[in-house]
Amino acid sequence: MTDAGKASAPADNGARPPKLLDLLYRHQRTGRPMGDSGFVEKLEQALGRVLQP
């Protein structure tokens, strides 16, 4: 069995600050949109569903 179908985080090449990477990974794992509340509210309106917990 291979890991080819599993999602994995991109290799850290030092181009992004570690805190930003942690934030990106956290949102990737939860499936929650990343952005300020105004951005998320616009997404909710466009999609017709609640995205914020």
TORKE-520361 format. One line per field, with one value per residue: residue in three letters; x, y, z of N, C-alpha, C, O, CB in turn. Coordinates in nm, 2 decimals. Glycine has a CB too. Layout:
<vextors>
res = ALA|... .
nx = X|... .
ny = Y|... .
nz = Z|... .
cax = X|... .
cay = Y|... .
caz = Z|... .
cx = X|... .
cy = Y|... .
cz = Z|... .
ox = X|... .
oy = Y|... .
oz = Z|... .
cbx = X|... .
cby = Y|... .
cbz = Z|... .
</vextors>
This chain:
<vextors>
res = MET|THR|ASP|ALA|GLY|LYS|ALA|SER|ALA|PRO|ALA|ASP|ASN|GLY|ALA|ARG|PRO|PRO|LYS|LEU|LEU|ASP|LEU|LEU|TYR|ARG|HIS|GLN|ARG|THR|GLY|ARG|PRO|MET|GLY|ASP|SER|GLY|PHE|VAL|GLU|LYS|LEU|GLU|GLN|ALA|LEU|GLY|ARG|VAL|LEU|GLN|PRO .
nx = 0.08|0.06|0.14|0.05|-0.21|-0.26|-0.30|-0.04|0.16|0.33|0.69|0.90|1.06|1.18|1.08|0.85|0.74|0.76|0.53|0.32|0.31|0.22|-0.04|-0.15|-0.15|-0.31|-0.56|-0.59|-0.62|-0.86|-1.04|-1.16|-1.22|-0.95|-0.91|-1.01|-1.29|-1.48|-1.42|-1.48|-1.75|-1.84|-1.79|-1.97|-2.21|-2.20|-2.19|-2.41|-2.42|-2.31|-1.99|-1.84|-1.76 .
ny = -0.12|0.22|0.57|0.74|0.85|1.00|1.32|1.56|1.79|2.06|2.06|2.24|2.50|2.72|2.95|3.06|3.21|3.03|3.05|3.13|2.90|2.72|2.82|2.79|2.51|2.44|2.54|2.39|2.13|2.14|2.23|2.47|2.80|3.03|3.35|3.70|3.80|3.94|3.84|3.57|3.59|3.69|3.47|3.28|3.40|3.38|3.11|3.02|2.89|2.81|2.88|2.94|2.84 .
nz = 0.00|-0.08|-0.01|-0.19|-0.23|-0.02|0.13|0.17|0.35|0.19|0.12|0.34|0.23|0.34|0.25|0.36|0.66|0.97|1.15|0.97|0.81|1.00|1.05|0.80|0.77|0.98|0.90|0.67|0.77|0.92|0.73|0.73|0.61|0.55|0.66|0.72|0.92|0.76|0.50|0.53|0.58|0.34|0.18|0.30|0.23|-0.05|-0.09|0.05|0.29|0.63|0.75|0.96|1.29 .
cax = 0.00|0.14|0.09|0.03|-0.34|-0.27|-0.25|0.07|0.21|0.45|0.82|0.93|1.19|1.23|1.02|0.74|0.76|0.70|0.40|0.23|0.29|0.13|-0.17|-0.20|-0.17|-0.43|-0.68|-0.60|-0.66|-0.99|-1.13|-1.22|-1.15|-0.86|-0.93|-1.07|-1.44|-1.55|-1.39|-1.56|-1.89|-1.87|-1.79|-2.09|-2.32|-2.19|-2.21|-2.54|-2.40|-2.23|-1.86|-1.77|-1.82 .
cay = 0.00|0.34|0.69|0.84|0.91|1.08|1.46|1.59|1.93|2.08|2.07|2.37|2.54|2.84|3.07|3.11|3.21|2.91|3.08|3.13|2.76|2.65|2.87|2.73|2.37|2.43|2.56|2.28|2.01|2.16|2.26|2.60|2.90|3.12|3.49|3.77|3.77|3.99|3.75|3.45|3.63|3.69|3.33|3.23|3.45|3.33|2.96|2.99|2.80|2.86|2.82|2.97|2.75 .
caz = 0.00|-0.09|0.05|-0.30|-0.23|0.10|0.12|0.26|0.35|0.10|0.19|0.39|0.17|0.41|0.18|0.44|0.81|1.04|1.20|0.86|0.78|1.11|1.03|0.68|0.80|1.07|0.82|0.58|0.84|0.96|0.62|0.75|0.53|0.61|0.62|0.83|0.94|0.64|0.39|0.56|0.57|0.19|0.13|0.35|0.15|-0.19|-0.09|0.11|0.41|0.74|0.75|1.09|1.40 .
cx = 0.09|0.07|0.05|-0.11|-0.36|-0.22|-0.14|0.10|0.33|0.58|0.84|1.07|1.24|1.17|0.91|0.78|0.69|0.56|0.29|0.21|0.20|-0.01|-0.23|-0.23|-0.29|-0.56|-0.70|-0.66|-0.81|-1.09|-1.19|-1.14|-1.06|-0.88|-0.99|-1.22|-1.52|-1.53|-1.48|-1.71|-1.93|-1.88|-1.92|-2.21|-2.32|-2.22|-2.35|-2.53|-2.31|-2.10|-1.79|-1.84|-1.91 .
cy = 0.12|0.46|0.79|0.91|1.00|1.22|1.49|1.74|1.95|2.10|2.22|2.41|2.67|2.96|3.14|3.11|3.09|2.93|3.08|2.98|2.69|2.69|2.80|2.58|2.35|2.44|2.44|2.16|2.02|2.18|2.39|2.70|2.99|3.26|3.56|3.75|3.82|3.90|3.62|3.47|3.63|3.55|3.26|3.27|3.39|3.18|2.93|2.89|2.86|2.80|2.84|2.88|2.83 .
cz = 0.00|-0.03|-0.06|-0.29|-0.11|0.08|0.22|0.25|0.26|0.18|0.23|0.33|0.23|0.35|0.27|0.59|0.87|1.09|1.09|0.82|0.87|1.08|0.91|0.70|0.88|0.99|0.72|0.65|0.88|0.85|0.63|0.66|0.61|0.56|0.74|0.82|0.82|0.52|0.41|0.54|0.42|0.13|0.17|0.26|0.01|-0.19|-0.03|0.22|0.51|0.74|0.89|1.20|1.49 .
ox = 0.19|-0.05|0.03|-0.11|-0.46|-0.12|-0.14|0.07|0.41|0.57|0.82|1.17|1.33|1.20|0.88|0.85|0.58|0.47|0.18|0.09|0.11|-0.10|-0.35|-0.34|-0.37|-0.65|-0.81|-0.74|-0.88|-1.21|-1.28|-1.02|-1.08|-0.86|-1.03|-1.27|-1.61|-1.63|-1.54|-1.78|-2.04|-1.96|-1.99|-2.29|-2.42|-2.28|-2.40|-2.62|-2.23|-2.09|-1.69|-1.96|-1.96 .
oy = 0.13|0.46|0.91|1.02|1.07|1.25|1.43|1.80|1.86|2.13|2.31|2.36|2.73|3.07|3.25|3.02|3.05|2.84|3.03|2.95|2.61|2.61|2.76|2.54|2.25|2.36|2.41|2.08|1.93|2.16|2.43|2.69|3.01|3.29|3.50|3.68|3.76|3.88|3.58|3.39|3.59|3.53|3.19|3.19|3.36|3.14|2.81|2.81|2.95|2.67|2.77|2.86|2.78 .
oz = 0.08|0.00|-0.03|-0.34|-0.10|0.01|0.33|0.15|0.25|0.30|0.15|0.37|0.18|0.39|0.25|0.63|0.83|1.08|1.11|0.79|0.83|1.09|0.91|0.65|0.86|1.01|0.69|0.59|0.87|0.86|0.55|0.64|0.73|0.45|0.83|0.73|0.77|0.45|0.31|0.49|0.38|0.05|0.09|0.22|-0.05|-0.29|-0.05|0.25|0.48|0.73|0.92|1.19|1.59 .
cbx = -0.10|0.17|0.19|0.03|-0.44|-0.19|-0.37|0.19|0.24|0.43|0.93|0.93|1.17|1.37|0.97|0.61|0.72|0.79|0.39|0.28|0.43|0.18|-0.17|-0.10|-0.05|-0.42|-0.68|-0.46|-0.58|-1.00|-1.23|-1.21|-1.26|-0.71|-1.01|-1.04|-1.49|-1.49|-1.24|-1.53|-1.92|-1.76|-1.67|-2.11|-2.31|-2.05|-2.11|-2.63|-2.34|-2.31|-1.77|-1.79|-1.71 .
cby = 0.00|0.37|0.75|0.76|0.81|1.02|1.56|1.50|1.98|2.21|2.02|2.38|2.56|2.85|3.03|3.04|3.34|2.86|3.22|3.21|2.69|2.69|3.02|2.74|2.31|2.53|2.69|2.25|1.99|2.28|2.15|2.65|2.99|3.07|3.51|3.92|3.82|4.13|3.71|3.39|3.76|3.78|3.25|3.26|3.61|3.35|2.90|2.94|2.67|2.84|2.89|3.12|2.69 .
cbz = 0.12|-0.24|0.14|-0.43|-0.22|0.22|0.15|0.23|0.49|0.02|0.10|0.55|0.02|0.40|0.05|0.42|0.87|1.15|1.27|0.74|0.77|1.25|1.01|0.57|0.86|1.18|0.75|0.52|0.97|1.06|0.61|0.90|0.46|0.59|0.49|0.81|1.06|0.61|0.39|0.70|0.64|0.12|0.19|0.49|0.14|-0.24|-0.01|0.01|0.36|0.88|0.64|1.13|1.48 .
</vextors>
